[in-house]
Amino acid sequence: MRPLTKLPTSEASLRQDEAEEVWAAIGRLVGDQDLESLTPDEYVDLALATTSLLPAELRRRIIEYRRYAPGGDVLLLRGLLPDSVELPATAGSPAQLHSGPAQRAALLLAGVMVLFGEPFNYSSLYAGRLVQNLVPVPSMEFTQTSQSSIGMLDWHCEDSFRDDRCDYAGLLCLRGDPSGASMYAQAKDVRLSAEATATLREPRYHVRPDPAHVLSGDVQLRRIAILSGPESSPEISYDTHHLAPIDDDDIEAADALRALGVCLNEVAVSHVMERGDLLIFDNKRVVHARTPFAARFDGTDRWLMRVMVCGSALTFRRWGQRVPD
């Protein structure tokens, strides 16, 4: 893999005075409510009410990215959390309840992400929470989940094993770690031979479920093509560890898959998340990863919050619920 570089992406920043104003306005909106007592739909309704509190220029940049992606399939928003805010100790698990300033930070994240569509989660993932904590957990250091730390979290899309995977995901950094870089590769940047590309566009692969999901019984493996959509803006389904050719003897499919892995490493870019950074990516066109870091489990570890979004109102309405099975 080539040396990591700063992520070339669309970027927008809040000034400190803007961040302070948004933070105070959200505080007034929330009042003394315990946001953990809200239903998922009530929570998203409240998140919708926060969008008008965001600076107009920030909203414009978000809408521009969603409609046209002029700078690529990743958007970096910076400075969302004021320096004056004292955050609690890093959450101990993905589904841990939020309190105090963490509740307000989670609502701020949801308030940005609702501009992309409908926030949702699966009942099988982290207790179905709409805002999940991406934090290191003891004994999970080397797993291929967001709970890992010492081990590399390799290339993947969110929930490639499902045909209803999210369209966008947003990661808000509450507490960073200089070693834990977020890595991304855009499908449109990958350069493969015509033969390998054609193979990857055929449904010759299947993908196993993400181990972060708690599933009952056997899950039918989904037959997929890894690449799809227009050549100028291809979509990708990928997971380094859970994706394989359906036929173990399909050497051509295996070779194409290996070639794709090499190309992803060649176009890899990265960004070390800092407090207040919000990284938003198109989950249909971007694969992502995270470099290793040493967790201390003392309340000061790296802490991101994640919200996943369904960008199609029609698709969301077909589900009939915000936390589908």
Backbone bond lengths (Angstrom), bond angles and torsions (degrees), N, CA, C in turn:
res aa  C-N    CA-C-N  psi(-1)  N-CA   C-N-CA  omega(-1)  CA-C   N-CA-C  phi
1 M - - - 1.465 - - 1.523 108.73 -
2 R 1.330 116.65 137.59 1.451 120.31 -179.71 1.524 110.00 -70.84
3 P 1.358 117.96 161.21 1.466 119.74 177.30 1.520 111.19 -55.14
4 L 1.321 116.25 140.81 1.458 120.48 -178.42 1.515 110.94 -69.14
5 T 1.307 115.53 144.35 1.454 121.36 179.56 1.511 109.64 -126.29
6 K 1.297 115.55 163.68 1.468 119.76 176.70 1.513 109.44 -64.36
7 L 1.294 115.98 143.16 1.459 122.88 -175.16 1.526 111.46 -67.04
8 P 1.337 118.78 117.48 1.472 120.65 175.35 1.522 109.07 -82.21
9 T 1.296 117.31 106.12 1.457 120.32 -172.55 1.515 109.69 -150.89
10 S 1.323 115.62 169.97 1.458 119.47 168.61 1.525 107.94 -65.82
11 E 1.306 116.17 139.95 1.462 119.46 -175.26 1.524 109.98 -142.81
12 A 1.324 115.29 142.57 1.455 122.00 174.45 1.514 108.10 -144.72
13 S 1.314 116.81 151.05 1.458 120.83 -176.71 1.519 111.24 -132.60
14 L 1.324 115.27 150.08 1.462 121.85 169.97 1.518 108.81 -97.91
15 R 1.324 116.08 138.01 1.456 119.73 169.65 1.526 108.80 -70.38
16 Q 1.312 116.41 160.53 1.462 120.24 -179.48 1.523 112.02 -59.79
17 D 1.336 116.62 -40.37 1.460 118.16 179.96 1.529 111.31 -66.61
18 E 1.345 117.50 -34.38 1.457 120.38 176.46 1.522 111.04 -67.36
19 A 1.333 116.10 -43.40 1.461 119.75 179.15 1.521 111.20 -62.63
20 E 1.333 116.49 -41.01 1.468 120.31 177.97 1.528 110.71 -62.45
21 E 1.329 116.57 -41.69 1.457 120.79 -178.71 1.526 111.13 -65.43
22 V 1.340 116.97 -43.98 1.466 120.68 178.53 1.518 110.19 -63.28
23 W 1.322 116.57 -43.98 1.471 121.06 -178.86 1.528 110.88 -60.96
24 A 1.327 116.11 -44.35 1.464 120.01 179.69 1.530 111.14 -66.06
25 A 1.329 116.55 -39.53 1.466 120.25 -179.53 1.525 111.31 -65.66
26 I 1.323 116.53 -39.72 1.470 119.48 176.96 1.521 109.77 -65.39
27 G 1.320 116.82 -37.69 1.459 119.80 176.77 1.518 112.13 -60.42
28 R 1.336 116.29 -41.79 1.467 119.50 178.42 1.526 110.81 -66.79
29 L 1.324 116.41 -37.53 1.461 120.61 179.19 1.528 111.22 -64.91
30 V 1.305 116.43 -42.63 1.467 121.41 -177.31 1.520 111.09 -73.97
31 G 1.331 116.39 -39.43 1.464 120.14 -176.83 1.519 110.76 60.49
32 D 1.324 116.45 -133.51 1.461 119.80 -178.94 1.524 112.17 -100.47
33 Q 1.339 117.90 18.71 1.462 121.23 177.67 1.522 110.64 -65.98
34 D 1.327 115.90 142.70 1.460 121.17 167.92 1.518 106.38 -93.45
35 L 1.326 117.09 106.26 1.457 120.47 -174.54 1.519 112.50 -65.18
36 E 1.325 117.03 -20.16 1.461 119.62 178.04 1.528 112.04 -70.46
37 S 1.324 117.36 -13.16 1.464 120.27 179.41 1.522 112.59 -86.39
38 L 1.348 117.04 -7.86 1.459 120.98 -177.59 1.522 111.32 -80.44
39 T 1.330 116.29 149.36 1.455 120.49 170.52 1.528 108.19 -72.82
40 P 1.333 118.15 162.64 1.474 119.01 177.51 1.524 113.39 -54.75
41 D 1.327 117.94 -41.79 1.467 119.64 179.98 1.525 111.07 -68.29
42 E 1.328 117.91 -39.75 1.465 120.48 176.95 1.522 110.52 -63.22
43 Y 1.310 115.88 -37.81 1.468 119.81 -179.77 1.533 110.73 -63.78
44 V 1.329 116.87 -44.06 1.461 120.08 -179.63 1.529 110.32 -68.55
45 D 1.320 118.10 -35.04 1.462 120.03 175.31 1.527 110.52 -59.27
46 L 1.326 116.40 -41.96 1.458 120.16 178.33 1.528 110.42 -67.88
47 A 1.337 117.04 -39.07 1.463 120.31 176.99 1.525 110.84 -60.31
48 L 1.327 116.75 -39.09 1.470 120.48 177.27 1.528 111.18 -59.97
49 A 1.319 116.11 -36.17 1.466 120.06 -179.53 1.521 111.81 -68.76
50 T 1.336 118.27 -20.16 1.464 120.41 -179.21 1.522 112.50 -82.30
51 T 1.339 117.97 -17.17 1.465 118.70 -174.38 1.528 111.96 -62.40
52 S 1.329 117.21 -33.76 1.465 119.84 179.70 1.522 111.83 -69.99
53 L 1.330 117.43 -13.63 1.459 121.46 179.59 1.526 112.22 -83.94
54 L 1.332 116.66 -13.69 1.459 120.83 -179.08 1.523 110.05 -77.28
55 P 1.336 118.17 145.87 1.468 119.98 177.39 1.527 111.52 -57.10
56 A 1.320 116.15 143.50 1.464 121.37 -176.30 1.524 111.95 -58.49
57 E 1.335 117.77 -39.11 1.463 120.41 -178.53 1.524 110.81 -66.68
58 L 1.331 117.18 -36.38 1.463 120.51 177.64 1.523 110.03 -65.18
59 R 1.329 116.67 -43.89 1.463 119.51 178.12 1.528 110.77 -62.56
60 R 1.311 116.67 -38.90 1.470 120.09 179.46 1.519 110.92 -62.17
61 R 1.330 117.35 -43.63 1.462 120.99 -179.22 1.518 111.35 -65.76
62 I 1.333 116.50 -37.56 1.463 120.11 178.44 1.525 110.38 -64.30
63 I 1.335 117.07 -46.32 1.465 121.23 -178.97 1.530 110.54 -65.46
64 E 1.322 116.86 -38.37 1.462 120.70 177.64 1.525 110.46 -61.50
65 Y 1.326 116.13 -44.17 1.470 119.79 178.73 1.525 110.76 -63.67
66 R 1.325 116.99 -46.07 1.466 120.33 -177.47 1.524 111.50 -62.09
67 R 1.317 117.09 -38.36 1.466 120.09 -175.84 1.522 113.03 -82.57
68 Y 1.343 117.43 -38.53 1.456 119.57 -170.14 1.531 114.97 -124.81
69 A 1.325 118.58 -17.25 1.470 122.50 -174.86 1.524 110.76 42.80
70 P 1.347 118.70 55.54 1.469 120.78 -172.74 1.522 113.77 -65.29
71 G 1.340 117.37 -28.21 1.456 119.58 -178.86 1.513 113.26 -105.11
72 G 1.315 117.59 11.80 1.460 120.96 -178.28 1.511 110.89 119.62
73 D 1.317 115.66 -176.44 1.457 122.27 -172.03 1.526 113.53 -92.47
74 V 1.327 117.01 14.31 1.462 122.64 178.11 1.521 108.68 -131.50
75 L 1.317 116.34 139.12 1.469 122.61 177.83 1.514 108.95 -124.64
76 L 1.323 116.74 129.39 1.460 122.12 178.17 1.524 109.37 -112.22
77 L 1.330 115.43 119.34 1.462 121.67 173.94 1.526 107.61 -107.54
78 R 1.316 117.11 135.00 1.462 120.48 -173.49 1.520 110.72 -123.65
79 G 1.344 114.57 152.67 1.453 120.37 172.74 1.508 115.00 77.58
80 L 1.335 118.45 25.13 1.461 119.77 -176.65 1.530 113.14 -73.81
81 L 1.335 118.04 -25.26 1.463 120.81 -178.98 1.527 109.88 -104.22
82 P 1.321 118.50 123.05 1.466 120.20 179.44 1.534 111.66 -63.23
83 D 1.322 115.80 147.98 1.466 120.41 178.42 1.524 111.81 -63.00
84 S 1.329 116.91 -25.63 1.465 120.83 -174.90 1.530 113.15 -74.74
85 V 1.332 117.78 -14.99 1.463 120.80 -175.46 1.519 110.26 -78.59
86 E 1.310 116.37 127.64 1.463 121.23 176.77 1.524 108.81 -96.79
87 L 1.313 115.26 112.10 1.458 121.00 -176.62 1.524 111.21 -85.52
88 P 1.332 117.63 152.59 1.467 120.21 178.36 1.519 111.36 -74.15
89 A 1.313 115.94 178.49 1.461 121.15 176.79 1.527 109.46 -60.46
90 T 1.327 115.76 147.76 1.460 121.30 178.32 1.525 110.64 -53.44
91 A 1.323 115.47 135.46 1.465 120.34 179.38 1.525 110.56 -56.82
92 G 1.316 115.33 151.07 1.461 120.20 -177.05 1.511 114.08 -93.09
93 S 1.345 117.63 -9.38 1.457 120.56 -178.87 1.528 109.30 -157.40
94 P 1.339 117.51 160.62 1.469 120.10 -179.06 1.525 113.73 -60.09
95 A 1.338 117.59 -33.57 1.464 121.00 -174.79 1.521 113.18 -99.74
96 Q 1.335 118.15 9.04 1.459 119.92 -178.84 1.528 110.51 -60.56
97 L 1.332 116.14 138.39 1.455 121.25 179.08 1.521 110.39 -66.55
98 H 1.324 115.73 147.50 1.456 120.75 179.25 1.526 109.76 -94.95
99 S 1.314 115.02 150.86 1.461 120.36 177.72 1.522 109.01 -143.54
100 G 1.329 115.28 159.33 1.465 120.84 175.12 1.515 112.85 53.86
101 P 1.345 117.53 -134.69 1.469 120.64 -177.61 1.525 113.39 -60.06
102 A 1.339 118.24 -26.73 1.464 120.34 178.80 1.526 110.54 -65.25
103 Q 1.337 117.78 -33.93 1.464 120.29 176.12 1.522 110.27 -63.42
104 R 1.324 116.01 -43.04 1.461 119.23 -178.29 1.522 110.74 -68.63
105 A 1.350 117.71 -37.87 1.465 120.85 177.56 1.522 110.69 -63.98
106 A 1.335 116.84 -41.11 1.462 120.69 178.70 1.528 111.18 -63.15
107 L 1.327 116.70 -40.72 1.461 120.49 179.32 1.524 110.80 -68.01
108 L 1.316 117.36 -37.33 1.461 121.01 176.23 1.527 109.76 -60.58
109 L 1.325 117.35 -45.26 1.459 121.53 177.30 1.529 110.62 -59.44
110 A 1.319 116.44 -48.39 1.464 120.25 179.90 1.523 110.95 -62.64
111 G 1.339 117.01 -35.86 1.453 120.88 -179.97 1.518 112.82 -66.13
112 V 1.328 117.65 -32.17 1.464 120.38 174.13 1.524 109.90 -74.85
113 M 1.331 117.05 -45.28 1.457 120.18 -173.08 1.521 113.24 -69.92
114 V 1.340 117.73 -24.76 1.465 118.76 179.04 1.527 111.15 -67.61
115 L 1.320 117.64 -15.35 1.462 120.91 174.32 1.530 111.67 -70.27
116 F 1.326 117.07 -14.25 1.462 121.36 179.19 1.525 112.28 -97.45
117 G 1.324 117.76 -12.74 1.455 120.37 -177.44 1.518 110.88 148.32
118 E 1.328 116.08 -145.57 1.462 121.65 -174.60 1.527 111.74 -101.39
119 P 1.345 117.99 114.16 1.464 119.67 173.41 1.529 110.86 -61.40
120 F 1.327 116.25 141.26 1.458 120.40 -179.89 1.522 109.14 -155.43
121 N 1.308 115.85 171.83 1.468 122.54 169.38 1.520 107.26 -154.31
122 Y 1.316 116.78 168.80 1.458 121.95 176.63 1.523 109.42 -95.93
123 S 1.309 115.83 146.95 1.469 119.23 179.01 1.524 111.64 -62.54
124 S 1.325 117.17 -22.22 1.467 121.60 -177.82 1.521 113.47 -83.96
125 L 1.325 117.72 -7.33 1.466 120.89 -173.23 1.521 110.98 -114.94
126 Y 1.316 116.64 114.20 1.458 122.64 174.13 1.525 112.24 49.41
127 A 1.331 114.25 49.70 1.465 122.94 175.66 1.527 112.90 61.40
128 G 1.333 117.15 19.12 1.455 120.63 177.67 1.515 114.60 73.28
129 R 1.321 118.59 14.68 1.460 120.70 -177.14 1.528 111.04 -68.55
130 L 1.331 115.92 136.64 1.460 120.21 -179.47 1.520 111.68 -69.80
131 V 1.324 117.45 -35.96 1.463 121.83 176.90 1.520 107.33 -113.79
132 Q 1.325 115.73 110.88 1.462 120.80 -176.44 1.520 110.61 -102.36
133 N 1.320 115.82 151.92 1.457 122.04 174.68 1.522 109.63 -92.26
134 L 1.324 116.96 128.40 1.461 121.44 172.89 1.513 106.38 -102.47
135 V 1.327 115.27 97.46 1.460 121.76 -171.07 1.525 109.36 -140.11
136 P 1.343 116.77 152.84 1.466 119.10 175.79 1.529 110.89 -71.54
137 V 1.321 115.23 144.02 1.461 121.61 -179.60 1.525 108.53 -129.18
138 P 1.333 118.68 133.76 1.471 120.66 178.25 1.522 111.57 -54.98
139 S 1.311 115.75 142.38 1.469 126.32 -179.27 1.523 112.77 75.44
140 M 1.346 118.13 -2.93 1.466 121.67 179.16 1.534 111.41 -110.13
141 E 1.325 116.95 14.78 1.457 121.35 -170.03 1.525 114.27 -57.48
142 F 1.348 117.40 -33.17 1.464 120.51 -173.97 1.531 112.84 -110.55
143 T 1.323 118.34 12.04 1.458 120.64 -179.83 1.522 110.47 -78.47
144 Q 1.315 115.35 160.46 1.465 120.84 174.53 1.528 109.33 -92.34
145 T 1.337 115.10 60.22 1.455 123.28 176.79 1.527 107.99 -139.06
146 S 1.319 115.97 171.43 1.465 120.52 178.69 1.519 112.19 -70.42
147 Q 1.334 117.87 -5.08 1.457 121.89 178.08 1.521 112.53 -88.31
148 S 1.331 117.09 -1.23 1.457 120.84 -178.24 1.526 110.44 -79.22
149 S 1.325 115.99 170.97 1.462 120.45 179.02 1.526 110.82 -151.70
150 I 1.325 117.81 -68.33 1.468 120.97 -176.19 1.520 110.78 -64.49
151 G 1.322 116.74 -33.93 1.457 120.45 179.51 1.513 111.90 -84.48
152 M 1.319 116.06 150.85 1.463 122.31 175.18 1.520 109.35 -67.95
153 L 1.320 116.95 132.25 1.461 121.51 171.96 1.522 106.28 -92.80
154 D 1.329 116.10 106.09 1.457 121.49 -167.39 1.527 112.89 -79.33
155 W 1.333 114.83 175.11 1.457 122.66 -174.96 1.527 112.08 -54.58
156 H 1.320 115.44 133.79 1.463 121.08 176.50 1.523 109.62 -164.93
157 C 1.318 115.24 159.80 1.457 122.77 162.98 1.516 106.91 -102.58
158 E 1.313 117.49 156.35 1.456 119.34 176.68 1.528 109.69 -66.35
159 D 1.341 115.42 121.10 1.473 122.76 168.45 1.522 113.53 56.34
160 S 1.329 117.05 48.25 1.463 120.31 178.24 1.524 112.54 -61.78
161 F 1.329 116.95 -18.84 1.464 119.44 -178.74 1.529 112.04 -74.51
162 R 1.343 117.91 -8.06 1.468 121.66 -179.93 1.524 109.87 -111.69
163 D 1.339 115.88 143.37 1.460 118.25 176.78 1.523 112.07 -81.92
164 D 1.343 117.37 -6.40 1.465 121.65 177.62 1.525 111.57 -110.23
165 R 1.333 116.72 30.99 1.466 119.81 179.78 1.526 109.94 -60.84
166 C 1.315 115.22 160.66 1.459 119.55 -174.19 1.522 111.53 -66.57
167 D 1.326 115.63 152.86 1.461 121.81 175.05 1.525 111.33 -82.97
168 Y 1.333 116.26 -38.29 1.462 121.58 178.85 1.523 109.38 -133.65
169 A 1.315 115.67 150.61 1.458 121.73 170.53 1.525 108.24 -133.24
170 G 1.320 115.99 142.30 1.458 121.69 178.68 1.506 110.44 -122.50
171 L 1.330 116.99 132.98 1.462 123.26 -179.49 1.525 108.82 -118.34
172 L 1.325 116.73 114.96 1.462 122.44 178.17 1.514 108.95 -102.03
173 C 1.318 116.30 126.73 1.469 121.14 -179.29 1.530 110.32 -90.72
174 L 1.323 115.04 118.24 1.458 120.77 172.10 1.521 110.88 -92.54
175 R 1.328 114.86 -32.47 1.475 119.35 -178.97 1.532 107.13 -151.07
176 G 1.314 116.76 122.80 1.461 120.50 -176.03 1.508 113.18 -97.13
177 D 1.338 114.87 176.53 1.463 123.25 174.27 1.519 106.90 -144.14
178 P 1.328 119.02 125.48 1.467 120.52 -175.01 1.517 114.02 -62.05
179 S 1.326 118.03 -19.71 1.467 120.35 179.42 1.520 112.21 -89.06
180 G 1.318 117.41 -23.59 1.455 121.21 -174.03 1.510 112.24 -90.01
181 A 1.326 117.64 78.53 1.462 121.57 -178.50 1.522 110.51 -81.97
182 S 1.316 116.41 136.82 1.460 122.04 171.54 1.521 108.18 -83.97
183 M 1.341 116.12 126.08 1.460 121.73 -177.40 1.522 109.88 -111.75
184 Y 1.343 115.11 146.46 1.454 120.74 -178.37 1.511 110.43 -142.13
185 A 1.328 115.26 150.79 1.462 121.44 172.24 1.515 107.39 -142.03
186 Q 1.326 115.72 130.77 1.461 121.49 179.67 1.530 109.37 -90.84
187 A 1.314 116.53 135.76 1.458 120.18 -178.72 1.528 111.16 -58.75
188 K 1.328 117.06 -34.47 1.463 119.57 -176.83 1.525 112.91 -70.12
189 D 1.348 117.22 -15.51 1.462 120.59 179.13 1.521 112.99 -86.60
190 V 1.327 117.36 -13.29 1.464 121.80 -176.08 1.530 109.76 -73.39
191 R 1.338 116.75 134.00 1.459 122.34 178.22 1.532 108.83 -118.75
192 L 1.318 115.58 109.64 1.455 122.94 -178.98 1.521 109.70 -121.25
193 S 1.320 116.15 164.25 1.459 119.62 173.23 1.520 109.50 -65.68
194 A 1.317 116.07 157.19 1.464 120.31 178.86 1.521 110.43 -60.50
195 E 1.331 117.13 -36.86 1.457 121.07 -179.26 1.522 111.01 -66.02
196 A 1.342 117.20 -45.78 1.462 120.44 180.00 1.526 110.82 -64.90
197 T 1.331 116.61 -41.32 1.464 120.14 178.98 1.522 111.00 -61.14
198 A 1.320 116.64 -44.45 1.466 120.49 179.91 1.521 110.78 -61.63
199 T 1.311 116.85 -39.95 1.479 120.62 179.29 1.516 110.70 -65.15
200 L 1.323 117.07 -43.96 1.460 120.92 -178.39 1.521 112.38 -68.11
201 R 1.326 117.37 -17.97 1.463 121.40 177.68 1.533 112.29 -88.35
202 E 1.317 117.16 2.14 1.457 121.30 177.12 1.528 109.63 -101.80
203 P 1.345 118.42 146.13 1.485 121.17 -178.01 1.527 111.72 -77.15
204 R 1.320 115.35 67.39 1.465 121.27 -176.60 1.530 111.81 -109.21
205 Y 1.335 116.80 15.76 1.459 121.22 -174.31 1.526 110.79 -131.01
206 H 1.327 114.92 157.53 1.458 119.67 168.78 1.530 108.68 -135.23
207 V 1.334 114.96 160.49 1.461 120.24 -174.20 1.522 108.79 -133.08
208 R 1.317 115.41 132.14 1.461 121.36 178.96 1.522 110.47 -81.08
209 P 1.336 118.37 158.23 1.461 121.33 -179.54 1.527 112.49 -62.68
210 D 1.300 115.19 148.05 1.464 122.81 173.37 1.526 108.39 -62.75
211 P 1.335 118.68 129.41 1.469 120.29 -177.17 1.523 114.28 -67.52
212 A 1.342 118.12 -10.55 1.465 119.52 176.89 1.521 111.36 -71.67
213 H 1.338 117.18 -20.13 1.461 121.18 -179.80 1.527 110.63 -80.71
214 V 1.318 116.00 138.66 1.466 121.96 174.12 1.524 106.81 -98.01
215 L 1.325 115.87 104.49 1.465 121.50 -173.19 1.521 109.98 -116.83
216 S 1.298 115.99 143.17 1.463 121.30 178.34 1.523 109.33 -100.10
217 G 1.321 116.34 128.26 1.451 120.34 178.80 1.513 112.91 76.56
218 D 1.313 115.36 -178.07 1.454 121.46 -179.49 1.529 110.75 -77.62
219 V 1.314 115.80 142.92 1.456 121.96 177.12 1.519 108.10 -110.67
220 Q 1.315 116.83 128.41 1.453 120.66 179.53 1.520 109.79 -64.93
221 L 1.328 116.86 128.13 1.450 120.84 -179.30 1.522 109.69 -69.77
222 R 1.321 115.48 132.91 1.462 121.05 -176.79 1.525 110.44 -82.37
223 R 1.314 116.92 127.77 1.461 122.67 176.82 1.518 107.92 -81.55
224 I 1.322 117.78 124.68 1.458 120.13 -174.04 1.523 111.83 -138.69
225 A 1.323 114.31 158.22 1.461 122.84 159.76 1.523 106.10 -94.87
226 I 1.297 117.91 140.49 1.463 120.68 -177.59 1.520 111.25 -76.03
227 L 1.323 116.64 -39.52 1.461 121.51 176.85 1.526 109.38 -110.94
228 S 1.327 115.96 145.21 1.455 121.62 178.70 1.523 108.86 -156.40
229 G 1.327 116.13 175.63 1.457 119.95 176.71 1.514 112.99 80.19
230 P 1.338 117.01 -175.30 1.468 121.65 -175.47 1.523 111.75 -67.72
231 E 1.326 116.75 150.12 1.460 121.20 -179.58 1.520 111.61 -62.29
232 S 1.328 117.16 -32.18 1.464 120.36 -177.21 1.524 112.47 -74.68
233 S 1.336 117.43 -21.91 1.465 121.40 -178.74 1.525 109.19 -147.39
234 P 1.333 117.15 65.29 1.464 120.36 -173.21 1.519 112.82 -69.86
235 E 1.322 114.55 150.83 1.460 121.88 172.47 1.526 108.92 -98.14
236 I 1.322 115.41 156.21 1.453 119.92 -175.88 1.524 110.12 -140.50
237 S 1.327 115.95 140.25 1.466 123.25 167.54 1.521 106.00 -118.43
238 Y 1.333 116.47 125.17 1.467 117.37 -173.03 1.512 111.29 -155.24
239 D 1.315 115.26 145.02 1.461 122.95 172.15 1.524 107.43 -158.58
240 T 1.321 116.27 116.60 1.457 121.40 -174.98 1.522 112.38 -53.22
241 H 1.323 117.32 -40.58 1.460 120.99 -170.74 1.516 115.07 -101.01
242 H 1.327 118.38 -16.30 1.459 119.54 -171.18 1.524 113.66 -118.77
243 L 1.321 116.04 7.46 1.455 121.82 -178.47 1.527 109.01 -112.75
244 A 1.343 116.96 137.16 1.466 120.85 -178.88 1.520 109.52 -158.41
245 P 1.346 116.89 159.38 1.465 119.11 172.78 1.528 110.23 -62.17
246 I 1.328 115.87 144.89 1.456 120.37 177.74 1.524 110.40 -63.40
247 D 1.314 115.90 -41.18 1.461 122.10 -179.93 1.524 108.77 -97.42
248 D 1.314 116.88 118.05 1.467 120.62 -179.64 1.520 112.29 -60.04
249 D 1.324 117.42 -22.28 1.463 121.36 -179.19 1.530 112.75 -94.07
250 D 1.333 117.22 5.28 1.461 120.95 -179.21 1.532 108.57 -81.75
251 I 1.318 115.88 82.53 1.463 121.16 -176.26 1.522 111.43 -64.22
252 E 1.336 116.79 -38.54 1.463 120.51 179.99 1.526 111.25 -60.54
253 A 1.347 117.15 -43.45 1.465 120.79 179.06 1.525 110.78 -66.12
254 A 1.335 116.74 -40.56 1.468 120.41 179.56 1.522 110.97 -64.89
255 D 1.335 116.85 -41.63 1.466 120.29 179.89 1.532 110.80 -64.67
256 A 1.330 116.61 -41.34 1.460 119.81 179.30 1.527 110.87 -64.36
257 L 1.327 116.24 -37.92 1.460 120.39 178.95 1.525 110.93 -65.27
258 R 1.322 116.60 -42.13 1.473 120.19 177.55 1.528 110.86 -64.18
259 A 1.325 116.58 -40.66 1.468 119.95 179.36 1.527 110.82 -62.87
260 L 1.320 116.42 -37.73 1.466 119.78 177.57 1.522 110.66 -63.82
261 G 1.332 117.20 -42.72 1.457 119.99 178.49 1.515 112.50 -59.23
262 V 1.330 116.74 -40.25 1.466 121.13 177.79 1.526 110.01 -64.20
263 C 1.332 116.57 -43.27 1.459 120.26 -178.69 1.526 111.73 -65.90
264 L 1.328 117.61 -38.08 1.472 119.92 177.51 1.522 110.50 -60.02
265 N 1.328 116.74 -41.16 1.468 119.98 177.60 1.527 111.10 -64.21
266 E 1.328 116.81 -36.02 1.461 120.41 -177.32 1.523 112.37 -69.73
267 V 1.334 117.70 -30.47 1.468 120.16 -178.84 1.530 111.53 -103.18
268 A 1.332 116.30 11.20 1.464 120.51 -177.97 1.522 111.52 -62.58
269 V 1.314 115.50 135.93 1.459 122.73 173.37 1.518 107.44 -131.08
270 S 1.318 117.25 164.87 1.459 118.15 -173.79 1.514 112.05 -147.85
271 H 1.312 113.61 163.77 1.454 121.34 174.77 1.524 108.05 -147.82
272 V 1.301 117.45 126.40 1.458 121.08 174.64 1.529 107.71 -82.66
273 M 1.312 115.26 112.44 1.458 120.40 -175.21 1.521 111.00 -66.83
274 E 1.334 115.46 133.33 1.451 122.49 176.19 1.528 109.03 -116.09
275 R 1.307 115.27 158.07 1.463 120.91 179.89 1.534 110.33 -49.37
276 G 1.337 115.66 129.93 1.454 120.91 179.05 1.504 114.90 89.44
277 D 1.347 118.43 -5.77 1.458 121.21 175.74 1.530 109.69 -76.81
278 L 1.306 116.19 137.81 1.464 122.34 172.65 1.515 107.63 -124.92
279 L 1.319 115.90 113.82 1.456 122.65 -178.83 1.526 108.51 -104.80
280 I 1.321 116.63 121.54 1.461 122.99 -176.84 1.519 107.75 -118.42
281 F 1.334 116.83 132.25 1.458 119.46 -178.88 1.517 111.27 -136.93
282 D 1.323 113.86 152.21 1.456 123.28 175.89 1.522 107.22 -78.40
283 N 1.324 117.75 108.97 1.460 121.82 -174.67 1.518 112.93 -72.83
284 K 1.323 117.94 -9.87 1.459 121.01 176.69 1.530 111.73 -91.12
285 R 1.330 117.52 -13.78 1.467 120.66 -174.25 1.527 113.70 -128.44
286 V 1.315 117.19 1.22 1.464 121.12 -176.14 1.527 109.41 -132.12
287 V 1.320 116.50 137.28 1.462 120.94 168.10 1.518 107.21 -107.49
288 H 1.318 116.86 152.73 1.457 119.27 -176.68 1.525 110.88 -140.55
289 A 1.318 114.63 166.41 1.464 122.30 -176.79 1.527 107.61 -156.70
290 R 1.339 116.24 179.32 1.459 120.98 177.06 1.518 109.03 -148.38
291 T 1.332 115.89 135.34 1.454 120.17 179.86 1.535 110.49 -77.15
292 P 1.333 117.35 159.74 1.467 120.70 -177.87 1.529 112.31 -66.49
293 F 1.325 115.13 152.04 1.459 121.58 171.12 1.520 107.74 -148.90
294 A 1.322 116.08 159.12 1.463 121.28 -177.17 1.527 109.49 -94.94
295 A 1.330 116.38 112.61 1.466 121.07 178.11 1.517 110.76 -81.10
296 R 1.333 115.95 143.66 1.465 121.81 -179.66 1.530 111.71 -105.76
297 F 1.327 116.30 -21.38 1.460 122.32 -178.86 1.530 112.16 55.25
298 D 1.335 114.10 42.66 1.462 120.36 -178.74 1.531 111.95 -122.10
299 G 1.326 116.91 15.50 1.459 120.30 -179.09 1.508 114.81 89.80
300 T 1.355 118.00 -1.06 1.466 120.63 -178.38 1.520 112.12 -116.51
301 D 1.327 117.53 13.21 1.462 120.75 -176.61 1.527 112.19 -75.87
302 R 1.316 114.34 165.63 1.456 123.32 176.44 1.534 109.96 -51.99
303 W 1.340 115.85 135.22 1.462 120.62 -175.91 1.518 109.26 -143.64
304 L 1.324 115.77 110.18 1.449 121.91 171.83 1.521 108.72 -111.66
305 M 1.322 115.92 152.57 1.456 121.83 169.42 1.521 107.91 -113.25
306 R 1.333 116.25 143.31 1.465 121.00 -178.37 1.521 111.58 -124.48
307 V 1.335 114.79 140.00 1.466 122.41 169.69 1.521 107.75 -128.94
308 M 1.333 116.92 132.91 1.460 123.01 176.86 1.527 109.08 -106.36
309 V 1.328 115.64 146.48 1.459 120.51 -172.33 1.527 110.59 -132.28
310 C 1.324 115.32 137.62 1.459 122.74 167.50 1.528 107.41 -93.40
311 G 1.324 116.76 116.29 1.454 120.26 -174.29 1.516 114.84 -81.08
312 S 1.335 117.35 -9.62 1.457 121.03 -178.23 1.521 110.14 -106.26
313 A 1.335 116.45 118.26 1.466 119.82 178.18 1.524 111.18 -63.88
314 L 1.334 117.46 -35.35 1.463 120.56 179.98 1.529 110.89 -65.87
315 T 1.341 116.51 -44.42 1.468 120.02 178.13 1.515 110.34 -61.78
316 F 1.319 116.14 -44.55 1.457 120.38 -178.65 1.521 110.96 -61.30
317 R 1.305 117.22 -41.96 1.471 120.69 -178.54 1.522 111.12 -67.60
318 R 1.332 117.27 -30.81 1.463 119.48 177.56 1.529 111.40 -65.38
319 W 1.333 116.92 -32.12 1.465 119.32 178.80 1.524 111.32 -63.28
320 G 1.327 115.79 -38.92 1.454 120.18 179.73 1.511 114.42 79.87
321 Q 1.318 117.65 2.03 1.470 120.92 179.09 1.525 109.06 -160.33
322 R 1.337 115.50 152.57 1.456 120.63 -176.74 1.517 112.19 -81.28
323 V 1.320 117.43 -21.62 1.467 121.20 178.61 1.532 106.96 -123.86
324 P 1.346 116.83 79.61 1.461 119.36 -177.77 1.529 112.06 -71.51
325 D 1.330 115.70 159.71 1.465 121.24 177.28 1.537 109.89 -72.11
